[in-house]
Amino acid sequence: MPLPLLRRALRGILYTCATLFLLYLTLIAGPMWLTRIRIAHLLADFQSIRPTQSTWADAQRLMNRWGKWGHYDGTCTAQLCDYRIDVHDPITNIAMHTPERLLGLITTLRIFDFAERMGWRNSSLSLRFIIKRDIISSTQTRIAVQVPHFAVSQFDAGYTLLFDTQLRPRLREGGSNFPSKHWILGNNEQLADHPDYKVGRPGGCESCESYEVTYTPLLPHSEVIRLTAYDLSCLTRYHPCKELFDLLPAAHDWDLYEPIDNGVSKPIACHTDPRALGRDAETIIEVDPLSMVQATGESLQGMPPVHYELTTTRLVRVLKGISILSAGAVLEVTPFPGSMDAPNAQSPEHLIPGRRYLVLLGSESNFDREHFGPDRCGVLEATPENLQRLSLGIAEDLKYHDIDNPGQ
C-alpha cells in the first residue's frame, strides 16, 4: 500500500477511534460519573438529617438544593409536608420521558443492551422525608442499580439490586394505638443482636434482589451511616456489581438469600433487650400464675397434635396498652411452647406458679378468647431490672408513636 494511502487509512482509524471514545465519554461514562456524583451528594444530604431533630429550616435547604428533582403533592408547610427527591441516571431519565412507541423501537434495536455493555447502569436514589410540626419526623430511601443480563449466565434478563430504608418508632406492626399497618420485614430474633434495626428480604420480586432496613429513632447516627454506606463505584465500574453486598458492604454477613444451617439445634432462650420488647409490644400485663396444666390442641390435617402449657393467672396490672381488663381478672395464658427447628431452635417459655411475670402481647391479642398466647420473648420475670428496661421501651414508644410512616 502506498505510504500516503496508508497514512490516510491510519488517520481515518485514529479519527474514528477518537470519535467513538468521545461518544463513549459523552453518552455513557460522563453521564454515569455525573449520576455517581449526584447520588453521592444526595446520600450525604440524607445522612445529614437527624429525624425528630432536624427542623423545617434544614428541610428547606434540601428543597432549595434539590428543587429540580424534588416534588410533593398538595401543600408543603412547616406543619405538614411529604417531600420526595428522585435522582435517576440521564439515560433512564430520558427513557422515562420518551413516547412509548419510540421507546419500543429503541428496545427492539437493542440500543439499551449495547449501552449496558458499554457501561451504562440503570440506577437511581430516592429520598423521602416528612415534616411534621416544624420537625423532619421520618425518612425513607431507596437505591436501585441494574445488573445487566450478560453479567450473570443463569438469568435470561438482568435484575436490580435494591436497598430500602425506613424509620419507624416500632420494629413490629402497629395496632390500635399506631395507625400505620406497613409490613416490617425481618425476623424478631435479630433484635437480640441489634435492638434498634431489622433487615428483611421481600418476596415476590423475580427480577430483583432486595433488602429492607427498618430502624428506630434511637439507632446511633453512625449506624445509620454504616447501613447506608453504599459503594457507588457500582455505577461506574465496567464489570458490574452482581451481589447486594457489592453495593452495600455492611450486608455481607446478612445471608438472607442463602441462610446458613450450621446444624446446631440446641434450644436458645430469648435474650432480646427488654427495652426493645417494651417498645414493640402493643400490650404489657403483669400477672401472678395460679396453676398450670399440660394441654393438647387441635392439629392441622396430617400434622401431629400441638402440646402446650395452659396457665391460669391473675392480673396484677396493665403496664401498656388499652385493655378492658381490671386488676384481679383471671386469664388463661399459653406461653410460647418452643421450637426445635434448626438452625435456630428456641427454648419454651413458662409461667411458674409462685412467681410474678410480665406478659407481652401483640396487636392481634383478643381478650375475649378462652385463652391467649404471647409470641416468643413474650414472658419475662417481673424483676426490678426487667421492669426498668421495659419502662424505657414504653417511654420511647410514647415519645415517637406519632411518627408518620413514609411507606404508607
N, C-alpha and C positions, 0 to 999 in steps of 0.2 A: 504494500500500500504506500503510495507517495506520502512523503513527510507532511506536506500541507493538509492533505486529506485526513491523515492520522491526527494532526493537531486539532482540526475541526471536530473530528469524532470525539476526541478526549475532552475538548471544550464543551461539546454538547452533553456528554455524560456528566461532566462536572456541574454544569448549569442545572441539569435535570435533578441530580442528587441534592444540590443546594436548594432547589425549588421544593422538592419533596420534604427536605429537612425543615425548611421554613414553614411549609404547610403543617407538618407534624407539630412544630412548636406552637404555631398559631391556633390550630384546631384541636389538638389533643393535649400535649404536655403543658402548654400555657394555661388553658382553662382548668386542668386538673390541679396544677400548682396554685392557681388563684382560688379554687374551691378549698384546697387544703388550708391555705392561709385564712380564708374567710371562716371556715368551720372552727379552726383553732381559736380565732378571736371570739366567736360566739360561745364556744365552750368555756373559754376563760371568763367571759361575762356571766355565764351561768354559774360557774364555780365561785364567782364573787358574791352571789346572792346568799344571804343568810335568812332563810324562811323564818317567819314570825319575828324577825328583827329588822330586815331591810324595809325601807319606807317607800312611800309614794314618790318621793324625790329620786330615790335610786331607780325606781321603775321608769320614771320619765327620762332619765339619762339613757336607759336602754332603748326606750321607744324612739328617742331622737336619733340615736346612733343607728338603729336598725329599722327605721321607718319604711325604707324601700322594700324590706322583706317582711314587715310586720302587718298584722291586721287584727281586728276584733269585730264582734257582732254587737249590734245595739249601741249602747253608750259605754264610755270608759271614763270613770271618775275615780277620785281618791276613795270613795265609799265602796265602789264595786267595779271591777274591770277584769275581764278574761282576755288576756292578750297572748298572741302566738306569733312566733318568728320562725319562718321556714327558709332554709338555705339549701338550694339544690345546685348540682354542678351545671354549668351553662348548657351542655348538650341536652341534659334531661329537662332543663327549664324550657329550652326551645321546643323539644318534643311535646311538652305538656300544653303548649300553645299552638301546635301545628294542627291544621284541619285533619280530620280522621282519614279522609281519602288519601291525602298526600302522605300521611304517616304510614298508611298501609303500603303505599308504593315504596317508601324508603325501607320498610321492613322486608318487603319482597325482594328488593335489590340487595339485601343483606349488608346494608351500609353500617348498621349498628354493630353487626358481627365483626366487620372489618375494623371499625373504630375500637372495639374491645380488644382485638388482637394487637392494636397499636398502643394500647394503654389506657383507653377510656374506661372509667369505672362509674357506673350509675350510683351516685352517693348523695346523701342528704343528712342534715341535722335539723331537728325541730326542737324549739324551746317554748314551753307554755307556762305562764305564771298567772296566778290570780291575786289581785289586790283586793283587800277587804278591810274597810275602816282604816285606810291610810297605811296598811302594812301588807307586804308580799306574804300571803299566808301559805301558799303552796306552789309547787313547781312540778313540771313533768318534762322529760326529754326523750327523744328517740333519735338514734343514729342508725343509718342503713347504708351498707356497702355491698354492691353486687359482686358475686363471684361468677365470672364468665364460664360458659359451658365447656370450653376447651381445657379449662384448668383441672377438671375432675372427670375422669372417664366414666364413672358409674352413673352420671347424670346425662340425660339427653339434652337438658337445658340447664342454664345456670340457676343459682339460688342466691338468696340475700342473707347476709349476716345482720342481725338486728339486736339492738340493746335498747330496752325501755327502762326508765327510772321514774319513780313517783314518790312523793312524800305523803305519808298517811299518819294519823295520830295513833292508830292501832295497826297491828300486823295480823289481824284476823277480821273477818267480815263483821260489819256493824249490825246492831239490832235496833230496838225501838228508840234508843237514845242517840243513835247515829244514823242519819238518813241514807248515807251512801251505801249502795249494795255492790260496788265494784269488786269483782273476784280478786283476791290476793293470792298470787302464786307462791309456791314454796312450802316445804314441809315444816311444821311447827317444831320438829326436832332441831332445826337449825338454831333456834333461839337459845339453846343451851350453850352454843359456842359464840354467837353474836346476837345479843338480845334486841338490838335496835335495827336490824335489817334482815330481809329474807330474799332469797333468789329462787326463781321458779322458771320452768320451761313451759310455755303454752303449747297446746296441742292443736291439731287441725291444719297446720301450715305445711303443705307438701313442697313448697318452693322456697323455704327459708329455714334457717336455724336461728333461734331466738332465745334470749334470756330476758327476764324482767326482774329488776331490783326494786324492792319497796323498802323504804326506810322511814324512821320516825324523826321528829324534830330534835331528839336528844342524841342522835348519831353524831359523833365528833366530826367537825368540818373536814379534818384531814382524811377521814374515812370516806366522806362524800367525794372528795377529790380523787382518792385512790380508786374508788368504784366507778369513776367516770374518766380515768386517765387513758383515753383511747390512743392507740398507736396510729396516728394519721398518715404514716407512711404507706398504709394500706391503700390510700387513694392515689398514690403516685408511683408505686412500685410496678415495674414491668411484669414481674412474676406476681400474680395476685395473692392476697391473703385468702386462705381457704377455711380456717377454723375460727371459732368465736374467740379463742384465746389469742389468736394472731391480732385481732382488733382490740381486745382488752386483756392485757397480761394478767390482771387480777383474777380472771375467770379460768386460769389454767388448771386449778385443782377442784373446780366445782363438779365436774363429771356428771352433769345432769342428762347428757345424751348417752353416756356409756357408764351407768352406775357400776361401781366395783362391789362384787360379792367376795369378801375375803374368807367366807366360810365360818366366821365367828358367830355363834348363836347363843352365847351366854347372855341371859337377860340383863338389861341395864335399867337402873332406876332413873326416874326423871330428875335432872339436875339443872333445869332452867331456872334462872333468877326469878324469885317470886315477884320482883318489880315488874318484869315483863308479863308475867301471868296476871297480875293485878290490873295492869294497863289494858290487856286484851280481853279479859273476861267481861261478859255482859252482866252477870250477877254473881255475887260472892256472899255466901252464908256461913255462919258459924253454928256447928251442931254438936250435940252430945249423942254418940251412939248408945242405944239401949240394948239391942240384941242383934245377932247375925245368924243367918241360916244359908246353907247351900241350896241353890235353885237351878232348875233346868228350863231353858226357854225353847220355844219352837224353832226348828231349823228349816232352812230352805231345802227345796227338793234335791235329794242326792248329797246333802251335806250332813255332817254329824251334829248331834244336838249341841246347843250352846249352854255351857255351865258358867254360873256367875254367883257372886255373893249378894244376898239381899239383906240390907242392914236397915233396921228401924232406928230412926234418930229423932231427937227433939231439937227444934230450932231454938237457938240462943238469941241470935240477932241477924239482921241483914246488913252487911257492910257496904254493898254496892248493888245498884240496880233497883228497878221498880218491881215490887212484889206485893201480891195480895195476902202474903202470909204474915202472921204475927208471932211474937215470941211464945214458945210453948207448943207450937204446932208440931204434930207428929208426921214425919216424912219418911218414905221408903226410898232408899238410895242404893243404886247398884254401882259400886266403884269400877274403874277400868280393870277388866279381867286379865290384862296382859296379852302378850303375843310372842310366839316362838318363830316368827317369820325371819329368816336370815336375809341380809346380814345384820339387821337391826332388831334383834329380839328385845322385847320390852317386859319389864317386871310388872306383875299385877300390883294394884294399889288396894289398900284395906282401910276400913273404918272399924277400929277395935273398941268394943265397949269398955268404958272406964277411962277413955282418953277424950280429948276435945279436938275437933278438926275444923279446918276451913275447906269448904267445898266450892269450887269454881265452875261456873256454868256458862255455856254459850247462849246465843240469841234464840236457839231452837228449843230450849228447855220449856217444858209445859208442866206447870204445877198441878194441872187438873188430872194428870195421869195417875195411875196407881203407884208408879214409881218412876224415877228418872235417873239417868246415869251420866255423870260427868265424863268428859274425854280424858285421855292420858294427861298427866300433870294436873288433874282436877281435884286432888286430895292432898292437903298439907296439914301437918300437925299445927295446932294453934299455939306455937311458941312465940315469945316476945319478938324474936328476930324475924320470923316469918310475917308476923303482923306489921312490923315496921316496914319491911320491904314491900309488902302488899299495899300498905298505905301510900308509899311513894308512887307506886304504879297507878293507884286510883287517883291521886292528886294530879299526876301527869295527864291522865285521860281527861279529867275535868278541865284542865287548863287548855288542852288542844282539841277538845272534842268537836268544835265547830269549824275546824279546818276544812275547806272545800276540797273535794277530790277532783283533780284535773281530768281523771279518766272518765268522768260521767258526762 
